[in-house]
């Protein structure tokens, strides 16, 4: 699979990604969040941030952190930016 075909596929799935993969994403994010020991002043880079779900949950739990997200899919970043408050996706 070429890089361009991967980008196209994630762009195509962006709008439905959170609904389609909710169970998997939730379990993964809960696992990540459970392993974090943050003071609340950190700067975090989320790669790949996808639709920004981890970014949102990090900001809810630690509102003072700074979080930036990057992703290969422009459409995923558009969805993330539309859903995420105070993030840099």
Residue pairs with C-beta under 8 A, 6 or more apart in sequence:
3 72
6 72
7 72
7 73
7 74
10 17
10 50
10 71
10 72
10 73
10 75
10 76
11 73
11 74
11 75
11 76
12 75
13 20
14 51
14 73
14 75
14 76
14 78
14 79
15 75
15 79
17 50
17 51
17 76
17 79
18 25
18 51
18 53
18 79
25 53
29 53
29 54
29 57
32 54
33 57
33 58
33 61
38 62
38 65
40 62
40 63
40 64
40 65
41 64
41 65
42 62
42 65
42 66
43 65
43 66
43 67
43 68
44 58
44 65
44 66
44 67
44 68
45 67
45 68
45 69
45 70
46 52
46 54
46 55
46 58
46 67
46 68
46 69
46 70
46 89
47 69
47 70
47 71
48 69
48 70
48 71
48 72
48 73
48 76
49 55
49 69
49 70
49 71
49 76
49 77
49 80
49 89
50 71
50 73
50 76
50 80
51 76
51 79
51 80
51 83
52 69
52 79
52 80
52 81
52 83
52 84
52 87
52 89
54 69
55 67
55 69
55 80
55 84
55 87
55 89
56 83
56 84
56 85
56 87
58 65
58 67
59 65
59 67
59 84
59 85
59 86
59 87
66 88
67 87
67 88
68 87
68 88
68 89
69 77
69 80
69 84
69 87
69 88
69 89
70 77
70 89
71 77
71 80
71 89
77 89
80 87
80 89
81 87
81 89
